[in-house]
Structures are given as C-alpha cells and as structure tokens.
Amino acid sequence: MSTRGLASDLPIGEQVAESFDDAPEPLRSKLRIITKHLHAMIDELNPTIEDWNAAIEFLTRTGHMCNDVRQEFVLLSDVFGVSSKVETINHSDIEAATESTVLGPFHMTASPARELGDSIDELGKPDHVLVRGRVVSTTGEPVPRAQVDIWQADESGFYDVQVPDIQPAGNGRGLFRTDDAGRFWFRTVIPSHYPIPTDGPVGEMLLATGRHPYRPAHIHFIADADGYETLTTHIFVAGSPYLDSDAVFAVKPSLIRSFDDCDDPSEAERYGLQNPFKVAEFDLVLAPQNDD
C-alpha cells in the first residue's frame, strides 16, 4: 500500500507518481511515465491559468467534434505525427513486410462485402482504374482467403461520410477476400488529394500555425489473415501533390505506386473496364503473428 501522508515535501509530479503505487503493472509504470513527462512539459511551458483553461477548452471542443463518422482526436493525433509514430513502433520489424501507415479518421463505418473484381464506386463513373495485387507472406507464399478492407476518397477528395447527400453510404469502400492464390482486384476511380477536415479545433490549429491541411492522393488498406499480423497501410498515387508534405506525416516511399495506362481490349473486357484504362499493382506482404 502507498505510504503517502497528508503532506509531502516532494514535488507535485512525484507525489502523483507515488499515488499510483497500488496500481497493477504495466498500468503503474505507464501512468508514472505519463505523469513524469506531463509535469516536465508544464515546467517547460510555464503556462498561465488562462493558457491552461484555453488548452482544456480546446480539448473539450475536440471531443465535441467526435461522432459516429468523425474522430477529431484521431485527427489531432495524426497532425502531430503521433499516429504515424505509434503505427511505426507497432509494425513488424521484418524488413520484407509491407510498411504500415496511419489508419486515418475516416475508418468509422463498415465497408460493404464485395466480390473480387467489383467496383467500389457506386456512382457509375466511367473513368475506372484497376487495382490488383496479392496478399503473401514474407517468404512469398500466397495467403488465400485473407480479408482486405479498402476505403478511399473520390476524385473530388471526399469520403462518403463527408458528403452523404452526394455519395451513398459505402461508396469508395469494399471488403474483399483473396482467392486461392492470394490475389485481389477491384475497380475504382483515382482518388484526389484532399484537405483533412478544417471545420474543427484541429483545423483552427493548422490555420493559426500556417500549416496546410492537405493529404496526397491515396487508397487505404487493412489486410487481415489468421496467423499473420494485421497490416494497416496505404498506397499513395505517384505524382500527387503533397507527397513531400503530408499533413499527417504518413507517406513512405515504398508505398508510392504509379497508375499506369493500359491499352489492351482483352484485359479491359476481362476486368469489366473501358479501354484504355489505368492499373496499379500493390502486393500486401504480411508478417507472421508474434505470439510472445
């Protein structure tokens, strides 16, 4: 049990750290680390009462912006680079595995189940592209029946949840299963670069600090299969603006893909596309699950 008395000569931060003596591990150690760095930050910033109240008010408004289709706290984590850092820390250290990157704030609704080759564009736009690849292990073996969750913005840079009066729910989203050879393919449109939402506290912060809110064009992927680590990643469209200044610090060179022209009527017919069309290739390489 803690032996803290009614008064102490210890600094407040150390008193708070001691207050967690009875907490179980690893919670105790984590709370002590949080306390240590939080109090060190306050010592360095030396805020006024007005400063601290403004910070509390900012976080309160951030919480008020969260709902079923919007996660402002994820956005706040993103623009400070924390989401990217946490994802990198937790990614497999096996070099052969596909690099991970941020989940982002728009994975807030379930992707509809689709068949391989389906279009994730429900608006019937003719300018489709083909995205195809394989889910494989780090040794190159195919992973059949892996689940591949896809979501993306449209050509105007909006997700379905942002413009429900224009895009039906599920537009730009799809939940696929790889075939026996680990292959997946789907039709879509080339997404646009876009600004992250700026109508909340995070946007106000970016405006106040002179930072732009833009993300380069990309398509999100989550690949999941028994016996493997779940992979959360993107492909970024080669040549997109803001590849060198992503507002959420998520671009990794290995994830940039070109969308190449293909003039092949037989291939177009095979995939249900107008000829010529564009095609992007992206293999998802999964690391074996760590049972430690």
Residue, then its C-alpha position, 0 to 999 in steps of 0.5 A: m500500500s502507498t505510504r503517502g501522508l497528508a503532506s509531502d515535501l516532494p514535488i507535485g509530479e512525484q507525489v502523483a507518481e507515488s499515488f499510483d503505487d497500488a496500481p497493477e503493472p504495466l498500468r503503474s509504470k505507464l501512468r508514472i511515465i505519463t505523469k513524469h513527462l506531463h509535469a516536465m512539459i508544464d515546467e517547460l511551458n510555464p503556462t498561465i491559468e488562462d493558457w491552461n483553461a484555453a488548452i482544456e477548452f480546446l480539448t473539450r471542443t475536440g471531443h465535441m467534434c467526435n461522432d459516429v463518422r468523425q474522430e477529431f482526436v484521431l485527427l489531432s493525433d495524426v497532425f502531430g505525427v503521433s499516429s504515424k509514430v505509434e503505427t511505426i513502433n507497432h509494425s513488424d520489424i521484418e524488413a520484407a513486410t509491407e510498411s504500415t501507415v496511419l489508419g486515418p479518421f475516416h475508418m468509422t463505418a463498415s465497408p460493404a462485402r464485395e466480390l473480387g473484381d467489383s467496383i467500389d464506386e457506386l456512382g457509375k463513373p466511367d473513368h475506372v482504374l484497376v487495382r490488383g495485387r496479392v496478399v503473401s507472406t514474407t517468404g512469398e507464399p500466397v495467403p488465400r482467403a485473407q480479408v482486405d478492407i479498402w476505403q478511399a476518397d473520390e476524385s473530388g477528395f471526399y469520403d462518403v461520410q463527408v458528403p452523404d447527400i452526394q455519395p451513398a453510404g459505402n461508396g469508395r469502400g469494399l471488403f474483399r477476400t483473396d482467392d486461392a492464390g492470394r490475389f485481389w482486384f477491384r475497380t475504382v476511380i483515382p482518388s484526389h488529394y484532399p484537405i483533412p477536415t478544417d471545420g474543427p479545433v484541429g483545423e483552427m490549429l493548422l490555420a493559426t500555425g500556417r500549416h496546410p491541411y492537405r493529404p496526397a492522393h491515396i487508397h487505404f488498406i487493412a489486410d487481415a489473415d489468421g496467423y499473420e499480423t494485421l497490416t494497416t497501410h496505404i498506397f499513395v498515387a505517384g505524382s500527387p501533390y503533397l507527397d513531400s508534405d503530408a499533413v499527417f506525416a504518413v507517406k513512405p516511399s515504398l508505398i508510392r505506386s504509379f497508375d499506369d495506362c493500359d491499352d489492351p481490349s482483352e484485359a479491359e473486357r476481362y476486368g469489366l473496364q473501358n479501354p484504355f484504362k489505368v492499373a496499379e499493382f500493390d502486393l500486401v506482404l504480411a508478417p507472421q503473428n508474434d505470439d510472445 
